[in-house]
Amino acid sequence: MNKTDQHKVAEFLATLHHLSSHTQKAYEHDIQTLLAYCEHHDIKAWKNLDGRLVSRYIASRHRQGISGKSLQRNLSAIRAFYRYLIKVGHVKKNPAQGIATPKTEKKLPKTLDVDQSVQLVEIKSSEPLAIRDRAILELLYSSGLRLSELVGLDLDSIDINEALVTVLGKGNKTRKIPIGKKAIVAITNWLKIRSNYAKDDEKGLFVSQRGTRLGGRNIQKRLNEWAIKQGLATDVNPHMLRHSFASHILESSSDLRAVQELLGHSDISTTQIYTHLDFQHLAKVYDKAHPRAKKS
């Protein structure tokens, strides 16, 4: 690369002040890596880089073990760089436009099985905080709430008579979700003693010992503590209960659309990951039960 083409990198990076410092550093690294690749392959100017060469570059990065997510960011950086070069009249085409990255294998979410879920939520202690925590765990597993949705619940979010909880989900979308009988009992027990802890003007359903709305970090901490106390041999987080809820509903009903509505997913493709979990469950049952699947 000549000095003019190398200088264009610095000019481009100077235009990224509106991005976070993390993203700026990532884009700088991506473009410098591309620059090194071009110099190694004797590509003398940015105008000489075409779609075929960009594809080769991405393929070489993939062979090096770079993840699909990182490669997507690489391409985003290259596209942004060439949009700048086109804007200043240095090149006429964006060679990264339309280039696809190798698909990233989706990691299946971790779940608890039914027995583990029951073991976790069935807290026997009559201590006030234990009563509160059981209500939290029962509601998470009963209704598949996100942690942020649980934290945001107010007293009037719960309809005990109708066994419904109204939550504000992503995109400020409101949805109503059924609450199971066990969770209703647990929440009712908590409501009987909540006034002993909550400040007079506190609207939050779940409160701390200080009388204010219970935060996500505290809920996560308490969940980890209960996982140990209840004898589970795995780390547990609130999202794991949401995944378990979805997986167990799908195993029983096979109704993907209903699970999508319950979880508040705008796109059913997000929900479809649970079909893979369901298939894993069926495969295990098959391996154990089918006479031709068993090892001799």
N, C-alpha and C positions, 0 to 999 in steps of 0.2 A: 504493500500500500504506500502511495506517496504521502507527503506531508499534508496535503490538502484533505485527502480522504481520512487520514488519521485525526486531523483537527475537527472533522465533522462529528466524530464521536464525542469529543469534549463539548462541542456546541449543543449537541442533542441532550447530553446529560445535564447541561445547565438549564434546560427547559423543564426539567422534572421536579421543580421545587414544590409543585402542588401535591406531589405524592409523599407518602411517609418515608422516613429515612431508611427504613428496612427495605421498602420497595425500590428506592433509588439505588441502594447498594446492590440489590439483586439484579436490577437492570444493567448496572455498570458491569457487574461480573459477567452477565450473559453476553453483552456486546463485546467486551474484551476477549472473552473465550472465542466468540465468532471471529474476531479480528485475528487472533492467533491461528485459528483454523485456516483462514484465508491466506495468511502469509505462508503457512506451511505448505499449502497447495498452490502457491504461486498465483493467487487471484489478486491482480494488481489494482483493482478499483471496485468501488461498491456497485457501479453500474454493470460490472461483469458477473455479479452474483445472480444466478437465475433460479427458478423453482427446482430444477433438477439438482443443482448443487446444494440448495438449502435442505432438500430431502436427504441427500447423502450425509450432510452435516448432522441432521437430527438422528439418522440411522446410526452414525458412528457414536453419537452420545448414548444412544440406547444400548449399543453393544458394550459400552463402558459401565453399564449398570445404573445409569441415571434414570430415576423414576419417571413414569408418565406424567405425573403432576409437575415435576421440575421441567420436563421437556415442553409442556404446555406453556409454562412461564417463559421459557427460552423463546418460543415462537411469538409470544405476546410482545416480548422485548424487541425482537427483530422487526415485527410488523410496525410497532410504534416508531422504531428508528427509521424505517423506510418511509413511513408517513411523513416524518420530519424532512427526510431527504427530498421527497417529492414536493413538499411545500416550499422548500427553498430553491427548487429547480435544479437540484444536483443529479437526480435520477428521474426516470419517467414511469417506472413500474415497481410494484412491491412484490418481490419474489417469494415472500413468505405467505402471501395471500392464498388461501385454499389448501395449504399444506396441513395434513392431518398428523397427529402424534400417535404412537403406538398406544393401544388401549391399556389403561391401568386396571389391574385386577382389583375389584372391590373387596375390601375386607369385610367379612361377615361380622355383624355386631355380636358381642358376647352376651349370653343370656343365662339365666338360672332355669333349671327344670322346675316342674310344678312342686315337687317335694321340697326343693331348696327354697323356693319362693315362700311357701307356707312356713317353713322353718324360720325364715328371716322375720316375717311380719307378726308371727304369733308370740308377741312379747307378753310374758305372764306377770311382770312386775306391776304393782299398784302405785308406784311412785309417780307423782304428778308429771314429771318430764317424760317418764316412760309411757304414760297414758297419751301424752301429746305425740311422742315419737311413733307410737303404734298407729295413731290416726294418720300421721304423715305417710308411713310405709304402706298401710292398707290402701290409702287413697292413690298413691303412686302406682301400686300394682293393680288396683281395681280399675283405674280409669286411664292409665297410660299417659299421665301428664308429663310435660317437659318440666325440668327444674324451675325454669323462669316462670312458667305458668303456675306452678305450685306456690312459689314465693309471692306471686301477685294476687293470690286469692284473698278476697275480703269476706267478712261475715255473711254478707248478702249474696256471695257467689254460690253458696250451698243451699239447696232446697231439700231439706230432710224429708218432707212429706212426699215429694215427687221423686226422690232419690236421684237428683241431677246436680251436676256441678257446671257452672258457666265459666269458661276460661277465655282469656284474651291471648290468642296465639300469635304466630309470626304474621307480619303484615297487618297487625291490628285487626285480625279477623276473629270474631267471636264464635264459639261453638259450644253446644251443650252436650255433655257426656254422662251416660248413666253411671251411678255409683252402686257397687255391690253391697249386699246385706251386711257382710262383715265390716266393710269400711264405714257404712252408716252407723253401726253400733259403736265403732271406735271413735268416730267423729263426735257422736252424741256424748260419749263419755268425756271427751276433751272439752266440749262446750259447757259441761256442767261445772268445770273448774277453771275455765279460761279467765273468767272475771277476776279470779284471785291474783292474776299475774298481769293482765293487760291494762295499760293506761286507759283512762276514761275516753280519750279521743282517738284511740288506736282502732283502725278498721280492719287490720290484718287478721286473717283467720288463725294463723299460727304465730305465736309471739315467744320471745325469749324471756329469760328470767328478769330482764330489765323492763319488760312490759312493752317492748317495741316489736315491730314485724320481724320475724325470723328470716335471716339472710341465707343465701344459697350456700355459702361456705360452711356455716354452722350446720346446715342440714346434711351436707356431704360428710362433715366430721362425725356427726351423730350416727349416720348410716354406717360408716366404717366401724365405729365402736360397737354398734349392734351386730354387725356381721361377725365380729370376733366373739362377742358374748353369746350369740346364738349358735356358735360352733360351725360356721361355714368356712370351708377351706379355700376360699377365694376372695379376692378384693371385690367389693361391690360399690357401684356408684348409682346415682338416681337414674341415669339414662339406661342402665342395665335393667332396671325394673320396667322401664318403658318398653324396651326391646322384648323382655320376657312377656309382658302383657300382650304385645302384638303377636308374638310367636305362638303363645298358647291359645289366643282367640282364633288365629288362622288354622292351627292344628285341628281345632274342634269344628270350625264352621266352613273353612275353605272359601270364605267370602272376602275377597281382597278389597272390593269396593267399600264394604262396611268398615274394614280395618283402616282404610285410607281416611274415611270420614272421622273415625274415632281419634286417629292420630293427628288430624288436621293437616295432612299432606296436600299441597295444591296439585302435585303431579303424581299420578299413580306409579310412575316408574320408581319413585323414591320408596314406595311401599313394597314394590316387587322383590326387594332384597329379602323380605321375610319368607317368600316362597322358597328361597334357597335353604333357609333354616328349616322350613317345614320338610323339604326334600331330605335334608340330612337326618331329621328325626325318622322319616319313613324308611330311609335306607338302613338305619340302625335296627329298626323293628324287623325289617326284611332279613337282615343278616342273622338276627337272633332266631327268627321264627321259621324261615323257609328251609325245608329239608335239603334242598340242593344248594343252599348258600353256605351251609355250615361246613367247616373244615373237618376232614376225617381225622 
